[in-house]
């Protein structure tokens, strides 16, 4: 996927046609030595000869060169997993440069370009300087704009719009986010009913299994979104402790009922951490420590897993097949080694000023940053 294969392709195509180097040379009006040099990668044909070669073999220039402007879903996933792993083992600057080279190579492969934007959003914080982080975000924002202007796939464009908004939020451009998303964010629009209509359509055409799988995935995602909205609510109302405690009680109930911590440990970690911040801001030290305990347990589940992937369970027993259709499949957006690098930052939040000197707090920090059960 990285190198052009012109030399090998000329050799292979010539053999498939069962012609000699001399016969090919005669057709093109060049010497046999020229064809030999092409096939041994000692030289390359000029542009006009490339056009003649492609016409002779009845293929496109891209096929002749071995260039693939469009990647398959599996290739996109492999690239994403490789790059995500690179962030854990290589200097981030090298990885960002590698991503840029891939953008230049596959600038018209919009689903892949979208995932490279997502990679930037999930890893830009590894850049050491604020100026460097802004440059990365501006790049990703421009790529999203390129997708929206040129891609004919409505779904990809829609995802690019949301991703661009998330990037703009990181850049502090809240007004632009509102302008972009507000027109389509009305919860009362008929678009919100599409899942029910589609499920009924599957039933009417006898595709019962497909209907069950779809509604399971929709229910799963709705639960994840509900918990995510609850986490946002906690950040909005952090000074209204009465409301926050009710929100925590309700979201915790949903998560326990549907066993979301096991299905989605990252979501559980976000919920417990935001709960700890709320309790810390409101000087409820004991509850803050209790919430941090839940946060540590969820993160440890993520770090101890052999591979971090999204999955179902006995209740959501059909979602795994549907998850395979997601752009990245079941792959986590960040490698767990990258997550591990930034764990200490979570405990430096000012909300924990009142508990950071306690032995319980220090024990939790040790459990997470050192990773040892002996500190429990």
N, C-alpha and C positions, 0 to 999 in steps of 0.2 A: 504493500500500500504506500510505501515511501518512495520507491525508485521507479523510473521509467524503464521499460523493457524493450526498447526499440531493436537492439541487436538480436536478442532471443526471438522476438516476434518475426523479424524478417527471415531468420533461419527456419523457424517452425512453419511459417506460411509457405516458404519456398518448397520445403519438404512435402507439405500437404498437397501442393500443386504438382509435385514430382517433376520439378524442373531444376536444371543446373544453375550454378552461379553465372555461367557464360550466357545461358538463354535469358536469364533475368537482365543481365547487363545489356544484351542486344536490344531487348524491348525498350530499355530506358535510355539507350544511347550512351552508355558509360563503359568503362573497362571492367573486366572480370576482377581485377585487383581492387577496384573501388567497392564492389559488392562484398568481396572478402573482408575488406577493412570495416565495412558497416557491421558485418556479422560478428567480427571480433572486437567490436566496440572501440576501434582505433580511430574512427571518424564517423561523422553522421552526414546523411544526404542534405543538400540544401532544400529550401522551402518548396521549390517547384518539383523537385524529385520526390519529396514526401507526398505531394499531391498525386503524382503519377503512380507511386507505389500503392497508395491507398486505393486509387481507382483500379489498378491492376488486380489487387487482391479482393476488390469489392467490399471494402470495409471503410470505417471512418478514420480520420486522422487520430482521434483519441484512441481508438482500438489499435491502430498501428503502433502508437507510442506506448501503449499499455497504461494510459492515463485514465483514471476513474473519477470523473467530476462528481458523481453521485455515489454515496456509500450506502450499503445495506444497513438495516437495523442492527444486525449482529456486529458489523464492523464499527458502527457508532458506539455500541456498548463496549466493545473491546478497547477502542481508543479512550473512552471515558475512564474505564477501569485502570488502564495503563497510566494515564495522566494523573488520576487521583492518587495512585500508588507512588508516582514520581514525586509528588509533593511531600511525601513522608520520608523519602530517601535521598532526594537531590535538592540543591539550592533552589529556592522558589524562583529566582530570577531566570535560571535556566529553563524551568518548566514553563514559565510565562512566555519565554521566547519560542519555545517549541510549539506552544499553542498558537502564537502569532503566525508561525510558518505554516501550520495546518490551516489557519483561516485563509491565508493567501492561496493555498493549494485547492481548498474546497469552498471557495467563496460563494459558489452557486448551489452548494448542498445545504439548503436552509435548515433541515432538521438537525444536521450535525452542527451547523453554526449556532443554532439555538442552545445545544448542549454545551458548547464551548463558552457561551455567555454565562450559562449556569455555573460552569466550573470557575469562571472568574468571580462570580458573585459569592461562591462558597469558599474561595481561597484568597481573595484580594487582601484580607487582613494579615496575611503572611508577609506582605511587603512592609518593610521597616519604617518608611517615612510617610507622613500624611500626603506629601506631594506625589509620591509613587503610587499610593493607594488611589488617589484621585485620577491619575493617568489611566490606571487599569480600569476603573469604573467608567471613565469616559469612553475608552475603547469599546467595552462591552455594550455601552449604551448606543454607540454608533452602529455596532453590528446588529443590534435589535432593530434599529431604524432601517437598516439595509434590508433585513428580512421583511419587515412590514411593507416596504415600498415595492419589493420585487417578487415576493413569494405568492403563488396562486392558491396555496393550501390555507383555507380559512382557519383551520385548527392551529396550524403552526403560527400564523399571524396573530391569532388571539393569545397564544402562549407568549409570543414575543412582546406583545403589548403589556401583559402583566409583568413579565420579567423586566422590561424596560422601566416600568413604574417602580418595581422593587429596587432597581439600581439607582433611579433618580432619588428615591427616598434616602438611600445611603449617601447621596451627594447633597442632601439637604434641600432638594427642590420639591417641597411638599405641594406648592401651588400647581406645579406642572403635573404632578401625580393626580391631583383632584381633577384638573382639566381633562386628563386622559381617561380616567376611570369612572368619573361620576355619571356620564351619560349612559353607561352600560351596567351600572351597579345597582339599579333599582330592583329591590327584591320582589316587587309586585309584578314584574314583567312576566309574560307568558312563557318565557324561556325557562323559567324555574319548573315548569310542568313537563318538560321534555322527557324526563326519566320515566314518569308514570305512563305517558303515552307510548314510549318506545317499548316498555315492558309489556303493555297490553297488546301491542302489535306483534311481539314475539309469541305471545300466547295464542293469538288469533291465527298465526301461520303454523302452529304446531311445534314451535321451537321452545318447548318448555324448559329444557335444561339451560338454554341460552338465557331465557328470561330469569331463571333462578340465579344464575351466575351473575348476571348484570345487576339484579336488585341487591344481591349480597355485596357486591363491590360498591354500589351506591350507598348502601347502609353503612358499610365500613368507612367510606370517605366522609359521609355526613357526620359520623361520630368523631372522626379525627378533626373535622372542621369545627364541630361544636366545642370540643375540648380546646382547640386552638383559639376560638373566639372567647372562651372563658378566660384563657391566659391573657389575652389582650384586655379583657374587661378588668382583670386584676391590676394591670399596669395603669389603666385609665382612672380607676377609683381607689388607688392605693392609700389615699388619706381618709377614705370612708371605710373604716375597719369593719363596721357592722355589715355593710353590703358585701365586702370582700370575703368575710367569713361565711356568709350565705352562699356566695359563688363557689368558694372552695368546697363547701359541704356538698353542693349539687354536682359539681364537676367530678369530685372524688367518687360520688355515688355512681355516676355514669361509668367512670373508668373501672370501678370495681365490678359493676354488673356485667360489663362487656369484656373484662379482663384486658383492658387496653395497655396496661403496663407490660404485659407479656407480648402482646401483638406489636406494640410500638414503643419500646423503651425510651426512645428519644423524646417522644411526646410526653411520657411520664416524667422524664428528667426536666423538661421545660416547665411543666406544671408545678412540680415540687420546688423548683428554683424560684419561680415567680411568687409562689406562696411564701417562701422563706423571705424574699425581699419585702413583701407586704408586712409580714410579722416583724421583720427587723425595723422597718421605718416606723412602725407603731409601737416599738419597744416591748414587744411580746416575745421575750428572749426564749422561753421554753418552747413555744410553738415554732419559732424560727429554727431552732435546733432540730426539732422533730421533722420539719419540712426538709431541712438540709439532709437529714438521715435518709429520707425517701429519694432525694436527688442523687445522693451517693450510691444508693443501691441500684437505681436505674442506670447510671453511668457505668457502674461496675459490670452490669449485665451486658452492656454494649461492648465494653472492652474485653470481657472474658469470652465472648462468642468467637468461634473460629472464623466466622464470616458474618458481617452485619447485613442482613437482608430483610426486606418486608415479607410478611407471611400471614397465612390465615390460621385457623384452629378448627376444633370440631364443629363449632357453630358456623364460622365463616369458611366452610370446607371447600367452597368453589372459587374463592377469590384468587388463589395462586395462579390459576390459568389466566384470569383476567389481568393479573399484575404483569404477566409475561408480555402483554401488549402495550404496557407503558413504555415510553421512550427509552428508559434505562432498565426496564425489566424490574427485578427486585433489588437492584444494586443501590446501596446507600450513596447519597450525594458526596460524602467525604469519607476518606479512608480513616479507620479508627486510630491509626498512628498519628494523623494530623490532629484529631480531636484530643488525643493524649497530650500533645505538646502545649495546649493552651488551658489545661485544667486549673492551674494555679490562679489564673485571672478571675475565675468565678468567685473565689473567696476574698478578693480584695475590694469588693463593692462596699461603699460607705455605709450601706444599710446594716452591715454586720459589725459596725464599730463597737456596739455595746456588748458583743459576745465573742469578739475575736481573741480575747485574752483567756477565755474559759478553757478548761481541760477538754470539755466535750467538743468544742469547736476545733481545737488543735487535733483531737483524735480523728475527726472527720476529714480534715485536711490531709492528715497522714494516710488515712485509708485510701483516699482517692489519688493523691499525687505520688505516693510511694507504692501503692497497689498491693499492699501486703495484708493478709488476714490477721497477722500476728499483732497488728496495731488496733484491732477491734476491741 
